[in-house]
Amino acid sequence: MLEAASGGYGWRARVARVGDFLRDHQRAIRIMQWIIVGVYLALLIVPAVLPLPDRTASVFNNLTIVAQFAFWGVWWPFVLISIPLLGRAWCGLFCPEGTLTEWASRHGRGGAIPRWMRWGGWPFVAFSLTTIYGQLVSVYQYPWAVAAILGGSTIAAMIVGYLYGRNKRVWCKYLCPVNGVFNALAKLAPWYYRVDAEAWRAPVRRTETINCAPLLPLRHMQGAAECHMCGRCSDYRGAITLSPRSPEVEIVHIAEGSGWQTMLIVFGMMGLAVGAFLWSASPWFVTLKQGAATWLVNRDIYWPLVDNAPWFLLTHYPEVNDSFSWLDGAVILVFIFGAALVVGGAIFAGLMMASRCLPVCQRPGVRNAVGQLMRSRLEGVHKLAQGLIPLAGIGVFLGLSATTLTLLQHEGVPTWWANPLRFTLLGLALAWSLRLVWRMAGLRTRQLGRRLGVVASVAAGLLPFLWSWWLFFVLW
């Protein structure tokens, strides 16, 4: 904008000053981060040493319920919403794990990052394992389960920080269980740090060293997916500026996707997460478990029906009459993986059909026609999968916010407004995802029929996903 150059009072100039403000107040940010670390540790540790709350416990008289509401009613659902609104500001400014792993790295051994840690599948694997384990130990209900998952993750983050890098967030970049989810959602952020290539190449007398904790190649940074929005690099070499942008530009014009990102979006956030959220409310789960129990009893096999697993493997709190048998754990796994295959498989099939509607994109280095075709089809799938990020993100938010509503109902707050709001959000996210798919299809073809075929194929693949939420919110 011209007003940014002439008077400095334009919209872009005001946004840029926010980045400069963050850069100039790093000391205050660090103090705030350590305050958050203190609150986080208190909510993590204190409830774990208190007795389990009884049925009369409330958020007004029981610290365990306070911690439960803080973590699962407010913290995680609204951290998730903050990413497409503010980018990964949570990671760079507030996350206690990020603060602790960077602190450990500052005082650690400073070792080189091993090759195994750079494997591209960790975001999908870490998200999947954490989600499944959380369901097996009832992480939304019990403080020891919270301590095991969140506390275990925090300890692992500090160990990785101590071993690798110097003043860096190696854990956050490679192994954090939600890194892949945040990476995807940040592509929707209306802000990013824009790098001016010409200004970067201009000679400078002296440049202060910038510590980019998440290990980004600042000179070639294009989007917001991996940037932690901490502001440390604002105005670096006069070339990096916090800037507004269209929330669609990164997905449509920059992000290409990859096999592991498609796995995370399609089979992780939209498949496995659906199973994790739905199993406890599903009558199909009860039917499956009863059928399996009858089959075992008829064959005099009783050990799977015993609920003697330790709490850190399966939920085991006999004092409140809540314990999972080995059969419960097995059926939970079957349900979650089944949902991932059915829902995720349908979405992937829809993406494959959509990719077949697009013309083959010729790529250098692939000589035979079959190779060109397969590569073009897979590239089309991975690119189109990026368009599903709004719908995948709102699905995870709706699942997490179900705990928020349960806690509000327990406190006597009316929740009649919940379902209209849920389906409004779901409808808006669906419309946005299909719009992104339409725009991405337009990059490959201008033929109206082909573009409509792409959108129709993707929409058809989404039907089981949408139906799952209808079952959860209405029928079950």
Buried (B, 14 or more C-beta within 10 A) or exposed (E): EEEBEEEEEBEBBEBBBBBBEBBEEEEEBEEBBBEBBEEBBEBBEBBBEEEBBEEEBBBEEBBBBBBBBBBBBEBBBBBBBBBBBBBBBBBBBBBBBBBBBBBBBBEBEBEEBEEEBEEEEBBBBBBBEBBBBBBBBBBBBBBBBBBBBBBEBBEBBBBBBBBBBBBBBBBBBBBBBBBBBBBBBBBBBBBBBBBBEEBBEEEEEEEEEEEBBBBBEBEEBBBBBBBBBBBBBBBBBEBBBBBBBEBBBBBBEBBEBBBBBBBBBBBBBBBBBBBBBBBBBBEBBEEBBEEBBEEBEEEEEEEBBEBEBEBBEBBBBEEEEBBBBBBBBBBBBBBBBBBBBBBBBBBBEBBBBBBBBBEBBEEEEBEEEEEBBEBBBBBBBBBBBBBBBBBBBBBBBBBBBBBBBBBBEBEEEEEEEBEEEBBEBBEEBBEBBBBBBBBBBBEBBEBEEBBEBBBBBBBBBBEBBBEBBEBBBEEE
